[in-house]
């Protein structure tokens, strides 16, 4: 009985010796970084960080008139050097664990993002759940300098806006660091990122009038999908092509399809759910891919003369939506083939179906991909017509 008691006392003493926050860092000693922007100036990395001002964003506290965030900048031969050099201007140590958005300028993306991202994939302190985007038509520094209404911290606006846009609109994709790095090193699939641009008056975007006006003179808008080959940006998908990309990669959650009515006018159809399956095969040493898209939709907006109480009208509507979705997907495939970049992961489907063929084809897949036979099947079912089956517009015309 004495031996267990002695061991228990020794255990308690050891616990007392090991308690305490030896590696603690007080909040007052840290500068919480919410966003990072990377540009290139004079062949050097130009790093911009957006740091939150806790006193200005705290709830139930009157603001002092200061901006809710502060920007710091530094140049260096590497990202790490730029971060350390930034300590000469920052009053606190930069803390990256709460990073929300990472903006890469188009110039940097075209030169290659691999070297830029190595530090952020290697550092144990940095979480990888932030979103990666490419700035279009402006520097990453200018994008992060825009003050945003509703959300005090611009990085939070960019983060939530991208999430909402992907779920409700479709021509945008929320890519986190882990997914991007996986795509960069994968065989048979290339990487993508959503583009972002400054819409409106760029000069006014940096002033308080941008958050004080009812109609802000400037906004940050997501636009297009950046297409990569290896780690370099080589082109862009436009809005319709981006929708097609979402269809083909099973990213479509919800969106709006606008179609023309037979007798003039337009209708809006809301996609409520969609599922995509991709099958690859090799026939006679030629790879083929078949994509099947199964979609459910609701009638959302009727601005024309059409009788939705008839089964034929619903059937025609489904076929028209199918054709629009198929056209968008075909345009996306055509652009990707033109850029010689398999952003859909068709190569991975071929790999799964015929590993022996893929072993010889993978090194030349970018050259084989433009000649890949892609068959796209789209099946759309209209589930609901709304609270009224026939539009009141028909009665007004009568």
C-alpha positions in Angstrom: 0.0 0.0 0.0 2.9 2.4 0.7 4.4 2.0 -2.8 1.3 3.3 -4.6 0.9 6.1 -2.2 4.5 7.2 -2.8 4.1 7.0 -6.5 0.9 9.1 -6.3 2.7 11.8 -4.3 5.6 11.9 -6.8 3.1 12.3 -9.6 1.4 15.2 -7.8 4.8 16.9 -7.3 5.6 16.5 -11.0 2.3 18.0 -11.9 3.0 21.1 -9.8 6.4 21.5 -11.5 5.0 21.3 -15.0 2.0 23.7 -14.6 2.1 27.3 -15.9 1.9 29.0 -19.3 5.6 29.1 -20.0 5.0 29.9 -23.7 2.2 32.4 -23.2 2.0 35.6 -25.2 -0.3 38.3 -23.9 -2.8 39.9 -26.3 -1.4 43.3 -25.6 1.9 42.1 -27.1 0.4 40.8 -30.4 -0.7 42.4 -33.6 -3.5 40.2 -35.0 -3.1 39.9 -38.8 -6.4 39.4 -40.6 -5.2 39.6 -44.2 -2.0 39.4 -46.3 -1.3 40.9 -49.7 1.7 40.0 -51.8 3.0 42.2 -54.7 6.3 42.4 -56.5 8.2 45.6 -56.7 11.7 45.9 -58.2 12.0 42.1 -58.2 11.4 42.0 -54.5 8.5 40.7 -52.5 6.3 43.5 -51.3 4.2 42.3 -48.3 1.2 44.1 -47.0 -0.6 43.0 -43.8 -3.9 44.2 -42.4 -3.9 44.3 -38.6 -7.1 44.6 -36.6 -7.4 47.4 -34.0 -9.1 45.6 -31.1 -10.3 48.8 -29.5 -12.1 49.9 -32.6 -13.8 46.6 -33.4 -14.8 45.7 -29.8 -18.5 45.3 -29.3 -20.6 47.8 -27.2 -17.9 50.4 -27.3 -17.9 53.9 -28.9 -15.4 54.3 -31.6 -12.7 57.0 -31.5 -12.8 57.7 -35.2 -9.7 55.6 -36.0 -9.8 53.1 -38.8 -10.7 49.6 -37.6 -7.6 48.2 -39.2 -4.0 49.3 -39.8 -1.9 48.4 -42.8 1.9 47.7 -42.6 4.2 47.2 -45.6 7.7 45.8 -46.1 9.9 44.6 -48.9 12.4 41.7 -48.9 14.0 39.0 -51.1 11.7 36.4 -49.4 8.4 36.5 -47.6 10.0 35.7 -44.3 12.5 38.5 -44.6 9.7 41.0 -45.4 7.8 39.8 -42.3 10.8 40.3 -40.0 11.7 43.6 -41.6 8.2 44.8 -40.8 9.0 44.6 -37.1 10.8 48.0 -37.6 7.4 49.7 -38.1 5.0 47.5 -36.2 4.6 48.2 -32.4 3.8 44.5 -31.7 4.8 41.1 -33.0 2.7 40.0 -35.9 0.4 37.1 -35.1 -1.0 35.1 -38.1 -3.2 32.5 -36.5 -6.4 34.5 -37.3 -5.6 35.1 -40.9 -8.8 35.2 -43.0 -7.8 36.2 -46.6 -4.6 36.0 -48.7 -4.5 38.2 -51.7 -1.9 37.6 -54.5 -1.4 40.2 -57.2 -1.9 39.0 -60.8 1.8 39.8 -61.5 3.0 37.6 -58.7 0.6 34.8 -59.7 1.9 34.8 -63.3 5.5 34.5 -62.1 4.5 31.6 -59.8 3.1 31.3 -56.3 5.0 28.3 -55.0 7.9 30.1 -53.4 5.4 32.6 -51.8 3.4 29.9 -50.1 6.2 27.8 -48.7 6.4 29.7 -45.5 2.7 29.6 -44.8 2.6 25.9 -45.3 5.6 25.3 -43.1 5.0 27.6 -40.1 3.3 25.7 -37.2 1.6 28.9 -35.9 -0.3 29.6 -39.1 -3.7 27.9 -39.6 -4.6 27.0 -43.2 -8.3 27.8 -43.1 -8.0 31.2 -44.9 -9.0 31.8 -48.5 -6.7 32.5 -51.4 -7.6 35.0 -54.1 -5.9 36.8 -57.0 -6.3 40.6 -57.5 -7.3 41.7 -61.0 -6.4 45.1 -62.4 -4.9 46.4 -59.1 -2.3 45.5 -56.6 -2.9 43.3 -53.6 -2.0 46.3 -51.4 -4.8 48.4 -53.0 -7.3 45.6 -52.4 -6.5 45.4 -48.7 -6.7 49.2 -48.4 -10.4 49.4 -49.2 -12.6 50.2 -46.3 -15.8 48.2 -46.3 -19.3 49.0 -45.0 -21.2 46.6 -42.7 -18.1 44.7 -41.8 -15.6 46.7 -39.8 -12.7 44.5 -40.7 -12.3 44.3 -44.5 -10.7 40.8 -44.3 -13.9 39.5 -42.6 -16.0 41.0 -45.4 -13.8 39.3 -48.0 -14.0 36.0 -46.2 -17.8 35.9 -45.7 -18.6 37.4 -49.1 -16.7 34.7 -50.8 -18.5 32.0 -48.8 -21.9 33.5 -49.6 -21.1 34.0 -53.3 -19.9 30.4 -53.8 -23.1 29.1 -52.1 -25.6 31.4 -53.8 -24.1 32.4 -57.1 -21.6 29.8 -58.3 -19.0 31.6 -60.5 -16.6 31.9 -57.5 -14.7 29.2 -55.6 -13.5 29.4 -52.0 -10.0 27.8 -52.1 -8.1 27.4 -48.9 -4.4 26.9 -48.6 -4.5 23.1 -48.1 -6.6 22.6 -51.2 -4.5 24.9 -53.3 -1.2 23.2 -52.3 -2.8 19.8 -53.0 -3.8 20.9 -56.5 -0.4 22.4 -57.2 1.3 19.1 -56.6 -1.4 16.7 -57.9 -1.1 14.8 -61.1 -4.1 15.2 -63.4 -5.5 18.3 -61.9 -4.4 22.0 -61.9 -5.2 24.7 -59.4 -7.7 27.6 -59.5 -8.4 30.7 -57.4 -11.1 33.3 -57.5 -10.3 36.8 -58.8 -11.1 40.0 -57.0 -11.2 43.6 -58.3 -11.8 47.1 -57.0 -15.1 48.4 -58.4 -15.6 52.1 -58.6 -13.4 55.0 -57.4 -10.1 53.6 -56.1 -9.0 56.8 -54.4 -12.2 57.1 -52.5 -12.0 53.5 -51.4 -9.3 54.3 -48.9 -11.1 57.1 -47.1 -13.9 57.1 -44.5 -16.4 58.3 -47.1 -16.4 54.8 -48.4 -18.1 53.6 -45.2 -20.0 56.7 -44.4 -21.9 57.1 -47.7 -25.2 55.4 -48.4 -23.9 54.4 -51.8 -20.2 53.7 -51.3 -18.0 55.0 -54.1 -16.0 51.8 -54.2 -16.5 48.1 -53.5 -14.6 44.9 -53.6 -16.1 42.5 -56.1 -15.2 38.9 -56.8 -14.9 38.2 -60.6 -13.8 35.3 -62.6 -11.7 32.2 -61.8 -7.9 32.2 -62.3 -6.6 29.2 -64.1 -3.1 27.9 -63.2 -0.7 25.5 -64.9 1.6 24.2 -62.2 2.0 27.2 -59.9 1.7 29.9 -62.6 -1.4 31.9 -63.6 -2.0 31.5 -67.3 -5.6 32.8 -67.9 -9.1 33.5 -66.6 -12.5 32.0 -66.9 -15.3 34.5 -67.4 -18.7 34.4 -65.6 -20.4 31.8 -67.8 -17.2 29.6 -67.9 -16.9 29.9 -64.2 -20.4 28.6 -63.7 -19.5 25.7 -66.0 -16.5 25.0 -63.9 -18.6 24.8 -60.8 -21.0 22.4 -62.6 -18.2 20.1 -63.7 -16.4 20.0 -60.4 -19.5 19.3 -58.3 -19.2 22.7 -56.5 -22.6 23.9 -57.5 -24.8 24.5 -54.5 -27.2 27.2 -55.7 -27.3 29.6 -58.6 -29.6 31.4 -61.0 -30.1 30.4 -64.6 -31.7 33.0 -66.9 -33.4 31.7 -70.0 -35.4 33.2 -72.9 -39.1 32.5 -73.2 -40.5 31.2 -76.5 -42.7 34.3 -77.0 -40.2 36.8 -75.8 -39.2 37.9 -72.3 -37.1 36.0 -69.7 -37.4 33.6 -66.8 -35.2 33.1 -63.8 -34.7 29.5 -62.5 -33.1 28.9 -59.1 -30.8 25.9 -58.8 -31.4 24.4 -55.4 -29.1 21.3 -55.5 -26.9 19.6 -58.0 -24.6 16.5 -58.1 -21.9 15.8 -60.7 -20.3 12.5 -61.4 -17.2 12.1 -63.7 -16.2 8.8 -65.3 -13.1 8.3 -67.3 -12.0 5.5 -69.6 -9.5 4.7 -72.3 -10.7 3.3 -75.6 -8.1 2.3 -78.2 -5.4 4.3 -76.5 -7.6 7.4 -76.5 -8.9 8.8 -73.2 -12.5 9.7 -72.8 -14.5 11.4 -70.0 -18.2 11.4 -69.4 -19.7 13.9 -67.0 -23.3 13.5 -65.6 -24.9 16.4 -63.9 -28.2 15.9 -62.0 -29.8 19.1 -61.0 -33.0 20.2 -59.1 -34.4 23.7 -59.6 -37.3 26.0 -58.7 -39.0 28.6 -60.9 -38.0 31.9 -59.3 -39.0 34.7 -61.7 -41.4 34.8 -64.6 -41.2 37.9 -66.8 -43.0 36.6 -69.9 -46.1 34.9 -71.2 -46.0 31.2 -70.3 -48.5 28.8 -68.9 -46.7 26.8 -66.2 -49.9 24.8 -65.4 -49.1 22.7 -68.5 -46.8 19.7 -68.3 -45.3 20.5 -71.7 -44.3 24.0 -70.4 -42.4 22.5 -67.5 -40.8 19.9 -69.8 -39.7 22.7 -72.2 -38.4 24.7 -69.3 -36.2 21.8 -68.1 -34.7 21.3 -71.5 -33.9 25.0 -71.8 -32.2 25.1 -68.4 -30.3 21.9 -69.4 -29.0 23.5 -72.6 -27.8 26.6 -70.8 -25.9 24.6 -68.2 -24.4 22.3 -70.9 -23.3 25.4 -72.9 -21.6 26.9 -69.8 -19.8 23.6 -69.1 -18.7 23.2 -72.7 -17.4 26.8 -72.7 -15.4 26.0 -69.6 -13.9 22.9 -71.1 -13.1 24.7 -74.3 -11.3 27.5 -72.4 -9.4 25.1 -70.3 -8.3 23.1 -73.4 -7.2 26.4 -75.0 -5.1 27.1 -71.9 -3.9 23.5 -71.7 -4.8 23.2 -68.1 -6.9 20.4 -66.7 -8.6 22.3 -63.8 -11.5 19.8 -63.6 -9.4 16.8 -62.5 -10.3 14.7 -65.6 -6.8 13.3 -65.6 -7.4 11.9 -62.1 -10.5 10.1 -63.5 -8.4 8.6 -66.2 -5.8 7.6 -63.7 -8.5 5.7 -61.6 -9.9 3.9 -64.6 -6.7 2.9 -66.3 -3.5 3.3 -64.1 -1.3 1.6 -66.7 -2.3 4.1 -69.4 -1.9 7.0 -67.0 1.7 5.9 -66.0 2.8 6.8 -69.5 0.4 9.7 -70.2 0.8 11.8 -67.1 4.0 13.5 -68.1 2.4 14.7 -71.3 -1.1 15.2 -70.0 -1.2 19.0 -70.6 -0.6 18.2 -74.3 -3.1 15.3 -74.4 -5.8 17.1 -72.5 -6.8 19.5 -75.4 -7.8 16.5 -77.5 -9.6 14.7 -74.7 -13.2 13.6 -75.7 -15.6 15.1 -73.1 -19.2 14.1 -73.1 -21.5 16.2 -70.9 -25.0 15.1 -69.9 -27.2 17.4 -67.9 -30.5 16.3 -66.3 -32.7 19.0 -64.7 -35.9 18.5 -62.8 -38.2 21.4 -61.8 -39.5 20.8 -58.3 -41.5 23.9 -57.4 -43.2 26.8 -59.2 -43.5 29.1 -56.2 -46.7 30.2 -54.4 -48.5 30.8 -57.7 -48.6 28.4 -60.7 -49.4 31.0 -63.3 -48.0 34.5 -63.5 -50.3 37.4 -62.8 -48.6 39.1 -65.7 -50.7 37.0 -68.1 -53.9 38.5 -66.5 -52.6 42.0 -66.7 -52.0 41.6 -70.5 -55.5 40.3 -70.9 
